[in-house]
């Protein structure tokens, strides 16, 4: 179930196209180290907001550094990530601890929403 109204709202009132223009990973997204295939938070946030409701579960069977989990948690979704590489689990834990600080979480949400509204 895709929230087409939200997708349109995120695209300046126009129907969302199949090509999304989003910035690369910002420096602040790499504060706890960088995963070699890390995705931009704005990308995962857009997907999560378009396809879930607050309180829904998001499963990521190849979690890496948990960018999907960070996006899910920041926007009120529950998250279950699976990752076998200890190095990436450590990055994931550090990122989760980082957003448990309310000020950091608010700042991250503001940056992500600004990116989504002004790609």
N, C-alpha and C positions, 0 to 999 in steps of 0.2 A: 504494500500500500504506500504509494508516494503521495506526499502532501503537495499537490500541484499549486495550491494557493500560496504556500510558503515559498516554494521554488520561484513563483512569479514575483513575490514580494522581494526576494533576495536578488532579483534580476531587474530592479528598477521598474517594476510593474509590467514587464514584458514576459511572454512565455519563455521559459528556460530552453535554451538550445542544447544540442548534444555536444557542443564544444564549450568548455569552461576555461576562462582565462583567470588563472589564479597565480599569485606570486610563488617563487621558489621558497624553500625553507628559510625562515628568518633566523637571524643569529640568536635571538632569545629562545628559540625552540631547541637549540643545541646546548643549553646551559648545563646539562648533565651528561655530556658526551653525545656523539652522533653515531647513529646506526648506519651501516653502509648503504642501506636501501630505505632510509627514513623518508616518509611522505610528509607533505605540508599539513599542519593542523587544520588549515582552512579547507583543504580537500576532504579530509575525513569528517570534519564537522558538517560540511554541506551534505555529505552522503547520510550521515547519522540523523541530522535534523529532517531531511527529506523522507526518510524511510522508517522512523521510529517516533514513538510518543514518549513524553517524560515518564520515567519509571520502567520503561521496557528494558529487556536484556539485550546486550550486544555481545556476541561470541566472536572471538578472534583466535582461530586455531594455530596461527603462526604470528604470535604477538610481537616478536622483535623487541623494540624499545617501547612498545605500548602507546604509540601515537593514537591509535584508535581508542584505547582506554582513556587516555587523557581527554580526548574530545568527548567521549561518552560521559565521563564523570563531570566534566565542566558544565555539561548541558543536561544534567539530571537523569542520565541513563545509568543502568547498572551494567557492569562489565565483567566478563570472564575471559581471560587471556591464557593461552597455552603456549609455552616456549621451552625448548630443551637446552638452549645455550645459556649457561650460567652468566656469562659476560653481559648478555642482553637483559637477563632478569635483574641484574644489579642496576643497570641503567633504568629499567622500568620502575624499580622500587624507588630510586632517587627521584624520578619524575613524579611519581605518585606523592611522595613526601613533599615535594616542592609545591604541588597544588593544594595540599592540605592547609597551607598558609592562606587564609582568607584574602588577604591583600594581593597576593600573587595570583590566586585564582580569578579574582575580579579583574586584575590587569590583563591577564591572558585572555579572558572572555572578551574584554573590550577590544583588544588587538585583533582577535579572530573575527569578531562581528564587523569591525571596521573594514577588514580585508574582504569579507563576504559582501558587504554593501558597496564597496568601491574597488572591484578587482582591477 
